[in-house]
Amino acid sequence: MLLPAKAEVARQLRRYRAWERVMLAAPNDRTVRATFEDSGYTLCVLMGKRCAREAADAAERYLRTNQVTYLQEQQVTRLQEQNERPRPAAAVRRRPPAAERRSPAGR
């Protein structure tokens, strides 16, 4: 797995946190909100997460640890998430009622 440079992660995390503070101070400003969401999206892409909060948490963990430890934590997290997901029930195939069945010839 490729990991981003720690300097870039730190820069994007600072940018995200700064825009988060500005957005909280002016929640009705659409330009501020759009810029905050863009910074969150960038952090998501950088950290490989779907949610900006998860990406920010992952970035903080990544900056605190070395790369090997971070990769091991990510592997454990993925396995836990897979175990928590509901498994799809076995598909039950049902035949149409006898009145709706047709012969293979289509008659």
N, C-alpha and C positions, 0 to 999 in steps of 0.2 A: 504494500500500500504506500502510495506517495503521500508525503506530508508536506504542508506548506512551511516556508521559512518562518521561524519564530518571530523575527522582526516584523514580517508582514502581518502575522496574526495579531501581534501586539498593536500594530498601527490600526488595523481594522477594528479591533475590539475597543480601542480608545475612541475611534470615530463613532462607533455604534453607541457607546455609553454617553458621549457628548451630545449626540442628536437625541438620545433618549431623554436626557435632562431638559433639552430645549423643547422637545415635544410635550413633556409633562408640564412645562411652564406655559405653553401656548397650544393646547390641544385642538383648538378650532382653526389653526393656521394650516391650510391644505399643503402649502409648499413645505413647511416644516415636517408635516406628517409624511409626505411623499419622500423627502430626503431621508427621514428616519427609516422608513420601510425599505428604501434602496440600500441603506447601510446594513440593515438586517439581512436582506437578501444576499448581499455580498458576503457577509459572515457565514450564512448558511452554505453557500457554494464552497467557500474556502474550507469549512470544517466538515462538509458532507452531511449536513443535518437538514431536516425539513422545517424546523421551527427556529425562529431567531433566538428565543430564550435557550433552547437546547444548544444552539450553536455558540452562544455566549458562554454558557457553562462549560462546553467542550473546549472552547478556546482558553478559558481560565485554567482548566485542568491541564491542558497541553502546555501552557506556559509555566506551570508549576513543576511539571515532571520532565523526565527525559523521554526520548522518542520510544524506546523499547517498553518502558513502563506504560506509556500512553497507549501503545498498540495492544498490550496485554489487557489493559482496562477495557478498551473498545471491544475486544474479542469476548470478554466475559459479559459485557453489557448486551452484545448482540445475542449471545446464547440465552441470557435471561429473558430478553424480549421474545425470542422464538418460543420459549417454554410457556410464556404468559399468553400468547396469542391463542384465541379459540381455534380449535381444529374444525375444519368443515366436516359435517356429518357425511356418512357414506351416501352416495347418490342412490336413490331408490328409483328403479325404472319401472314404470307402470304401463301396462298395455291399455289401449283405448277400450271402451266397452264393446262387447260383442257386436252390438248393432252398428257400430262405426267401423268395424274391421272390414277390410276389403281383400279380395283375393290378389295374389301376386300379379295376375294378368290385368288388374285394374277394372274388373267387371263388377 
